Amino acid sequence: MNHNVNRIKDDANMSYEIIDRRKESRYKVKDGIFTVPTPRIQSSRLGNIIDISMGGLAFQYFLVRNMSFNNFMELDIYISGDGMFLDNLPINIISNIELQGSRKQYMTISKRFGVQFREFDQVKNTKLHHFIEHYTIYKV
């Protein structure tokens, strides 16, 4: 199996190679598509979905310092202007990367999360497939 290898740099300008082991094709999501992790907490905010596949998605999320993401087990997907599209998608957190330019002095940290979908029913599978067909721009 061939894997894509991506090089990234962290805040200390250290370079790392990340091997992309995804089984499904990823697609860039249109503007105005958001996710909210569940269970909801008082400081829950919308996250911007970066890309999505039938196997998972990546999103950018602002965390208040000392707030943990590890308790989130599901995500909801919202379409701006249309409301909720998919709710309670079961996930496993695969990656959690602090993005450059986080505003630590303001007590918030910008992170990019990669999540893998756990098994869900055929109805959600069909809705996810429809979402990818109608709310994505191009293959990444």
Helices and strands as residue ranges (DSSP letters): E 4-9, E 15-20, E 27-29, E 33-38, E 47-53, E 56-64, E 74-79, E 83-98, G 104-106, E 108-117, H 122-134, E 136-139
